[in-house]
Every structure is written in C-alpha cells, then in structure tokens.
Amino acid sequence: MFILISDALNSDDLSSLQKMLPELEYEPGAKTAGWHARAVKSNWQAKSSAARSHCQRRIKQALLEHPLFKAVALPARIADPLISRTAPGEGYGRHVDDALMGPALLRTDLSCTVFLNDPESYEGGELVLAGLGGEEAFKLPAGSLVLYPSTSLHWVEPVRSGLRFVAATWVESLVRDAGAREVLFDLGRVMEQLHQHEGKSESFDLIAKSRANLLRRWAGQ
C-alpha cells in the first residue's frame, strides 16, 4: 500500500526550502547508496552543513506533525532526510532500499519521497514503484509526498531537462507488519467517522478499546 499526501509541507516551509536548495553544496549521491545500488545511482546529495541541517529539521518536523503521516506510518524513528538534486541524464536505477540504515541501524519499514519543486520545472524524473499489480509512476506537486513499503523495488527515471529536487527519508514504525499497520489505520478512520456522527458512544468506545489493544499487542514487533 502506498499513500499520497498533498500537503506534507505547508507553504511557508516549502518556500523557505526552495530558497535554500540552490545554496546547498552537493556531492555524488552514490556515497550513501548500498553496495548493490551504488552502480545505478546517479544524482547529487546535499553535503553536511548548517543549511542542510536546517532543511532536514524542517522536513522532519513537518512529517512528524502531519496527522495523516502519523496515522499511516506510526513512526518510532525517522531518518534524517537526504536532499537530492538530479540533473539531465541522471536518475536512479532499479533497487530496493537497505533494510537497516545509519549507525543506529534504523529498520526501514517505510520509504518516503517528498517532492520539493514543481513537476513542470523538469522533464522525466518519475519515481516508479513495482508491485504485484504492475508499475506505478509518481511525479507530484511540490510539497507532496509518497509513502510506500521499503520492501518495494523502485527507481527514478532519468531527468531529460531541468532539475529535480526531492527529499528522501525512511521510517521505522512502531508496528513492523504492514498488514497490522493498515488494520490500525482503518480502525482509526472508523473511530473518527463514528465520533463525527455519534460522539463518544458505546460503539466508539469499543472501537477505541480494540484499536488501543491491538496497538499494544503489535507495537515493537
């Protein structure tokens, strides 16, 4: 299951980030790829700097405060976002993300791509996810994101013109199993709908109890 969030970044955050993107220094993105993905990764990533850290904090904070992101991902830990720039002729070939990332060995349950510039400003550069139902391509408006299982094979089509800017991050969820997360997400939606129509009714309390007990059972697994 993948989720699209159109307002992941508000207008102030997005405007601030877009002003800073050209000022960041970039280095070859292959430096952060796993050994099997290094040969197919051709882009540039923001080098360590105070400006990059500021961008990472704003993106991370926006995600952790977004109700839909929190409801879907149930984040326990989230990696510092990698800010990348992809120029004409560059892309990222088919690969799967590493299972564990960084010195803290964050387990990658969910992968997230946040689009930082308008799709009209570059040609190509679609993020493509491969699943049982076929392939799905994403090229979303600035400030939007796609959240998808880190178990997915995916790639970025070569950019033909312009520059593509995105931030990529990974989530270790409180609930490892994707099916369990979906059940909890669905129950949360039912709770909201029941509360809108009935308030804190007996039915609402039973659903709330069931969701809380399932989260208690599944969290940390």
C-alpha atoms as a printed R data frame, in Angstrom:
    type eleno elety resid chain resno       x      y       z
1   ATOM     1    CA   MET     A     1   0.000  0.000   0.000
2   ATOM     2    CA   PHE     A     2   1.255  3.469  -0.834
3   ATOM     3    CA   ILE     A     3  -0.125  6.760   0.448
4   ATOM     4    CA   LEU     A     4  -0.028 10.167  -1.232
5   ATOM     5    CA   ILE     A     5  -0.101 13.294   0.945
6   ATOM     6    CA   SER     A     6  -0.599 16.513  -0.998
7   ATOM     7    CA   ASP     A     7   0.058 18.978   1.852
8   ATOM     8    CA   ALA     A     8   3.027 17.351   3.558
9   ATOM     9    CA   LEU     A     9   4.822 20.720   3.620
10  ATOM    10    CA   ASN     A    10   2.960 23.959   4.224
11  ATOM    11    CA   SER     A    11   3.567 26.979   2.011
12  ATOM    12    CA   ASP     A    12   5.986 28.648   4.454
13  ATOM    13    CA   ASP     A    13   8.148 25.545   4.835
14  ATOM    14    CA   LEU     A    14   8.143 24.892   1.102
15  ATOM    15    CA   SER     A    15   9.040 28.477   0.196
16  ATOM    16    CA   SER     A    16  11.896 28.521   2.709
17  ATOM    17    CA   LEU     A    17  13.256 25.185   1.481
18  ATOM    18    CA   GLN     A    18  13.058 26.172  -2.177
19  ATOM    19    CA   LYS     A    19  15.111 29.302  -1.490
20  ATOM    20    CA   MET     A    20  17.803 27.247   0.232
21  ATOM    21    CA   LEU     A    21  18.068 24.392  -2.286
22  ATOM    22    CA   PRO     A    22  20.291 26.257  -4.804
23  ATOM    23    CA   GLU     A    23  22.580 27.442  -1.992
24  ATOM    24    CA   LEU     A    24  23.377 23.954  -0.681
25  ATOM    25    CA   GLU     A    25  26.590 22.217  -1.696
26  ATOM    26    CA   TYR     A    26  26.119 18.823  -3.328
27  ATOM    27    CA   GLU     A    27  28.223 15.669  -3.634
28  ATOM    28    CA   PRO     A    28  27.732 12.432  -5.602
29  ATOM    29    CA   GLY     A    29  24.714 10.561  -4.270
30  ATOM    30    CA   ALA     A    30  26.364  7.170  -4.726
31  ATOM    31    CA   LYS     A    31  28.237  7.808  -1.457
32  ATOM    32    CA   THR     A    32  25.130  6.949   0.565
33  ATOM    33    CA   ALA     A    33  23.883  4.019  -1.530
34  ATOM    34    CA   GLY     A    34  24.278  0.377  -0.563
35  ATOM    35    CA   TRP     A    35  26.900 -1.583  -2.495
36  ATOM    36    CA   HIS     A    36  24.340 -3.120  -4.843
37  ATOM    37    CA   ALA     A    37  22.618  0.215  -5.589
38  ATOM    38    CA   ARG     A    38  25.763  2.322  -5.943
39  ATOM    39    CA   ALA     A    39  26.286  1.396  -9.587
40  ATOM    40    CA   VAL     A    40  22.800  2.562 -10.605
41  ATOM    41    CA   LYS     A    41  22.595  5.767  -8.531
42  ATOM    42    CA   SER     A    42  23.395  8.911 -10.492
43  ATOM    43    CA   ASN     A    43  22.382 12.079  -8.664
44  ATOM    44    CA   TRP     A    44  23.724 14.643  -6.197
45  ATOM    45    CA   GLN     A    45  23.029 14.932  -2.483
46  ATOM    46    CA   ALA     A    46  23.372 17.896  -0.168
47  ATOM    47    CA   LYS     A    47  26.639 17.872   1.773
48  ATOM    48    CA   SER     A    48  26.728 18.256   5.523
49  ATOM    49    CA   SER     A    49  26.273 21.899   6.531
50  ATOM    50    CA   ALA     A    50  24.264 24.089   8.870
51  ATOM    51    CA   ALA     A    51  21.909 24.918   5.990
52  ATOM    52    CA   ARG     A    52  21.328 21.248   5.221
53  ATOM    53    CA   SER     A    53  20.644 20.504   8.883
54  ATOM    54    CA   HIS     A    54  18.084 23.318   8.949
55  ATOM    55    CA   CYS     A    55  16.321 21.864   5.888
56  ATOM    56    CA   GLN     A    56  16.347 18.379   7.391
57  ATOM    57    CA   ARG     A    57  14.840 19.602  10.658
58  ATOM    58    CA   ARG     A    58  12.029 21.464   8.888
59  ATOM    59    CA   ILE     A    59  11.123 18.475   6.743
60  ATOM    60    CA   LYS     A    60  11.311 16.029   9.631
61  ATOM    61    CA   GLN     A    61   9.230 18.242  11.898
62  ATOM    62    CA   ALA     A    62   6.596 18.735   9.191
63  ATOM    63    CA   LEU     A    63   6.249 14.977   8.725
64  ATOM    64    CA   LEU     A    64   6.101 14.185  12.428
65  ATOM    65    CA   GLU     A    65   3.386 16.823  12.923
66  ATOM    66    CA   HIS     A    66   1.245 15.728   9.955
67  ATOM    67    CA   PRO     A    67  -1.832 13.787  11.178
68  ATOM    68    CA   LEU     A    68  -2.133 11.524   8.128
69  ATOM    69    CA   PHE     A    69   1.577 10.721   8.049
70  ATOM    70    CA   LYS     A    70   1.498  9.801  11.740
71  ATOM    71    CA   ALA     A    71  -1.652  7.702  11.358
72  ATOM    72    CA   VAL     A    72  -0.281  5.717   8.424
73  ATOM    73    CA   ALA     A    73   3.360  5.341   9.451
74  ATOM    74    CA   LEU     A    74   3.094  5.153  13.261
75  ATOM    75    CA   PRO     A    75   6.685  6.423  13.360
76  ATOM    76    CA   ALA     A    76   9.029  5.271  16.095
77  ATOM    77    CA   ARG     A    77  12.133  6.685  14.380
78  ATOM    78    CA   ILE     A    78  12.625  8.631  11.178
79  ATOM    79    CA   ALA     A    79  15.922  9.045   9.347
80  ATOM    80    CA   ASP     A    80  17.377 12.464   8.600
81  ATOM    81    CA   PRO     A    81  16.120 13.266   5.089
82  ATOM    82    CA   LEU     A    82  18.556 13.047   2.183
83  ATOM    83    CA   ILE     A    83  18.126 16.086  -0.059
84  ATOM    84    CA   SER     A    84  18.946 15.250  -3.650
85  ATOM    85    CA   ARG     A    85  19.331 17.080  -6.948
86  ATOM    86    CA   THR     A    86  19.037 15.184 -10.226
87  ATOM    87    CA   ALA     A    87  20.186 16.840 -13.471
88  ATOM    88    CA   PRO     A    88  19.584 15.889 -17.123
89  ATOM    89    CA   GLY     A    89  20.860 12.414 -17.918
90  ATOM    90    CA   GLU     A    90  20.840 11.389 -14.256
91  ATOM    91    CA   GLY     A    91  18.482  9.071 -12.386
92  ATOM    92    CA   TYR     A    92  18.472  6.084 -10.060
93  ATOM    93    CA   GLY     A    93  18.164  2.567 -11.445
94  ATOM    94    CA   ARG     A    94  16.020 -0.229 -10.065
95  ATOM    95    CA   HIS     A    95  16.863 -1.132  -6.469
96  ATOM    96    CA   VAL     A    96  15.458 -1.909  -3.049
97  ATOM    97    CA   ASP     A    97  16.374  0.222  -0.046
98  ATOM    98    CA   ASP     A    98  18.722 -1.166   2.587
99  ATOM    99    CA   ALA     A    99  16.938 -2.970   5.422
100 ATOM   100    CA   LEU     A   100  18.977 -1.151   8.087
101 ATOM   101    CA   MET     A   101  20.349  2.374   7.809
102 ATOM   102    CA   GLY     A   102  22.820  4.552   9.657
103 ATOM   103    CA   PRO     A   103  24.964  3.958  12.744
104 ATOM   104    CA   ALA     A   104  21.793  3.482  14.823
105 ATOM   105    CA   LEU     A   105  20.642  0.694  12.456
106 ATOM   106    CA   LEU     A   106  17.216  2.172  11.794
107 ATOM   107    CA   ARG     A   107  14.963 -0.558  10.380
108 ATOM   108    CA   THR     A   108  13.398  0.688   7.145
109 ATOM   109    CA   ASP     A   109   9.713 -0.228   7.210
110 ATOM   110    CA   LEU     A   110   8.531  2.672   5.033
111 ATOM   111    CA   SER     A   111  10.256  4.829   2.433
112 ATOM   112    CA   CYS     A   112   9.177  8.401   1.777
113 ATOM   113    CA   THR     A   113   9.886 10.773  -1.101
114 ATOM   114    CA   VAL     A   114   8.987 14.454  -0.602
115 ATOM   115    CA   PHE     A   115   8.856 16.463  -3.830
116 ATOM   116    CA   LEU     A   116  10.468 19.893  -3.417
117 ATOM   117    CA   ASN     A   117   9.979 21.579  -6.797
118 ATOM   118    CA   ASP     A   118   7.149 21.791  -9.290
119 ATOM   119    CA   PRO     A   119   6.829 18.920 -11.790
120 ATOM   120    CA   GLU     A   120   6.616 21.442 -14.642
121 ATOM   121    CA   SER     A   121  10.175 22.603 -13.917
122 ATOM   122    CA   TYR     A   122  11.761 19.354 -15.126
123 ATOM   123    CA   GLU     A   123  11.062 16.586 -17.631
124 ATOM   124    CA   GLY     A   124  11.359 12.925 -16.672
125 ATOM   125    CA   GLY     A   125  12.407 12.048 -13.130
126 ATOM   126    CA   GLU     A   126   9.337  9.962 -12.277
127 ATOM   127    CA   LEU     A   127   9.570  7.751  -9.202
128 ATOM   128    CA   VAL     A   128   8.394  4.294 -10.296
129 ATOM   129    CA   LEU     A   129   7.240  1.621  -7.840
130 ATOM   130    CA   ALA     A   130   6.984 -2.007  -8.931
131 ATOM   131    CA   GLY     A   131   4.329 -4.165  -7.292
132 ATOM   132    CA   LEU     A   132   2.208 -7.234  -7.897
133 ATOM   133    CA   GLY     A   133  -0.264 -5.115  -9.843
134 ATOM   134    CA   GLY     A   134   2.388 -3.656 -12.132
135 ATOM   135    CA   GLU     A   135   4.309 -0.401 -12.141
136 ATOM   136    CA   GLU     A   136   3.100  2.979 -10.869
137 ATOM   137    CA   ALA     A   137   4.854  6.275 -11.643
138 ATOM   138    CA   PHE     A   138   4.776  9.348  -9.386
139 ATOM   139    CA   LYS     A   139   5.719 12.934 -10.147
140 ATOM   140    CA   LEU     A   140   3.886 15.020  -7.595
141 ATOM   141    CA   PRO     A   141   3.444 18.752  -6.964
142 ATOM   142    CA   ALA     A   142   5.958 20.495  -4.721
143 ATOM   143    CA   GLY     A   143   5.211 19.875  -1.058
144 ATOM   144    CA   SER     A   144   3.603 16.488  -1.726
145 ATOM   145    CA   LEU     A   145   4.940 13.083  -0.750
146 ATOM   146    CA   VAL     A   146   4.526  9.411  -1.496
147 ATOM   147    CA   LEU     A   147   4.940  6.896   1.333
148 ATOM   148    CA   TYR     A   148   5.498  3.263   0.377
149 ATOM   149    CA   PRO     A   149   6.839 -0.032   1.777
150 ATOM   150    CA   SER     A   150  10.626 -0.161   1.858
151 ATOM   151    CA   THR     A   151  10.373 -3.721   0.561
152 ATOM   152    CA   SER     A   152   9.379 -2.351  -2.871
153 ATOM   153    CA   LEU     A   153  11.596 -2.403  -5.937
154 ATOM   154    CA   HIS     A   154  11.654  1.142  -7.297
155 ATOM   155    CA   TRP     A   155  13.651  3.517  -9.467
156 ATOM   156    CA   VAL     A   156  13.821  7.108 -10.704
157 ATOM   157    CA   GLU     A   157  13.543  7.646 -14.443
158 ATOM   158    CA   PRO     A   158  16.309  9.766 -15.993
159 ATOM   159    CA   VAL     A   159  15.716 13.509 -15.956
160 ATOM   160    CA   ARG     A   160  15.557 14.854 -19.519
161 ATOM   161    CA   SER     A   161  15.655 18.580 -18.761
162 ATOM   162    CA   GLY     A   162  15.612 20.886 -15.749
163 ATOM   163    CA   LEU     A   163  16.491 19.905 -12.190
164 ATOM   164    CA   ARG     A   164  14.604 17.548  -9.887
165 ATOM   165    CA   PHE     A   165  14.791 18.232  -6.139
166 ATOM   166    CA   VAL     A   166  13.412 15.772  -3.591
167 ATOM   167    CA   ALA     A   167  13.971 14.732  -0.005
168 ATOM   168    CA   ALA     A   168  14.036 11.018   0.787
169 ATOM   169    CA   THR     A   169  13.653  9.553   4.234
170 ATOM   170    CA   TRP     A   170  12.845  6.254   5.923
171 ATOM   171    CA   VAL     A   171  10.604  5.317   8.818
172 ATOM   172    CA   GLU     A   172  10.976  2.648  11.456
173 ATOM   173    CA   SER     A   173   7.400  2.092  12.531
174 ATOM   174    CA   LEU     A   174   6.106  1.192  15.973
175 ATOM   175    CA   VAL     A   175   4.405 -1.694  14.135
176 ATOM   176    CA   ARG     A   176   6.664 -3.644  11.788
177 ATOM   177    CA   ASP     A   177   3.954 -5.590   9.928
178 ATOM   178    CA   ALA     A   178   2.367 -3.655   7.044
179 ATOM   179    CA   GLY     A   179  -0.932 -5.531   7.328
180 ATOM   180    CA   ALA     A   180  -1.200 -4.699  11.019
181 ATOM   181    CA   ARG     A   181  -0.485 -1.015  10.316
182 ATOM   182    CA   GLU     A   182  -3.273 -0.995   7.726
183 ATOM   183    CA   VAL     A   183  -5.742 -2.502  10.213
184 ATOM   184    CA   LEU     A   184  -4.835  0.150  12.795
185 ATOM   185    CA   PHE     A   185  -5.149  2.912  10.191
186 ATOM   186    CA   ASP     A   186  -8.591  1.659   9.124
187 ATOM   187    CA   LEU     A   187  -9.771  1.429  12.725
188 ATOM   188    CA   GLY     A   188  -8.558  4.971  13.326
189 ATOM   189    CA   ARG     A   189 -10.618  6.200  10.376
190 ATOM   190    CA   VAL     A   190 -13.697  4.364  11.679
191 ATOM   191    CA   MET     A   191 -13.172  5.980  15.088
192 ATOM   192    CA   GLU     A   192 -13.101  9.443  13.512
193 ATOM   193    CA   GLN     A   193 -16.256  8.786  11.483
194 ATOM   194    CA   LEU     A   194 -18.121  7.334  14.454
195 ATOM   195    CA   HIS     A   195 -17.149 10.282  16.643
196 ATOM   196    CA   GLN     A   196 -18.374 12.730  13.999
197 ATOM   197    CA   HIS     A   197 -21.775 11.025  13.779
198 ATOM   198    CA   GLU     A   198 -22.332  9.694  17.296
199 ATOM   199    CA   GLY     A   199 -19.858 11.419  19.578
200 ATOM   200    CA   LYS     A   200 -18.365  9.310  22.358
201 ATOM   201    CA   SER     A   201 -20.880  6.493  22.026
202 ATOM   202    CA   GLU     A   202 -20.653  2.888  23.217
203 ATOM   203    CA   SER     A   203 -19.703  1.834  19.677
204 ATOM   204    CA   PHE     A   204 -16.918  4.417  19.610
205 ATOM   205    CA   ASP     A   205 -15.576  3.213  22.956
206 ATOM   206    CA   LEU     A   206 -15.492 -0.409  21.756
207 ATOM   207    CA   ILE     A   207 -13.608  0.511  18.575
208 ATOM   208    CA   ALA     A   208 -11.215  2.725  20.561
209 ATOM   209    CA   LYS     A   209 -10.580 -0.121  23.017
210 ATOM   210    CA   SER     A   210  -9.951 -2.607  20.209
211 ATOM   211    CA   ARG     A   211  -7.529 -0.303  18.394
212 ATOM   212    CA   ALA     A   212  -5.619  0.507  21.584
213 ATOM   213    CA   ASN     A   213  -5.340 -3.168  22.499
214 ATOM   214    CA   LEU     A   214  -4.172 -4.157  19.017
215 ATOM   215    CA   LEU     A   215  -1.553 -1.405  19.061
216 ATOM   216    CA   ARG     A   216  -0.445 -2.621  22.483
217 ATOM   217    CA   ARG     A   217  -0.177 -6.180  21.142
218 ATOM   218    CA   TRP     A   218   1.645 -5.290  17.906
219 ATOM   219    CA   ALA     A   219   3.886 -2.391  18.924
220 ATOM   220    CA   GLY     A   220   7.545 -3.324  18.983
221 ATOM   221    CA   GLN     A   221   7.101 -6.489  16.916
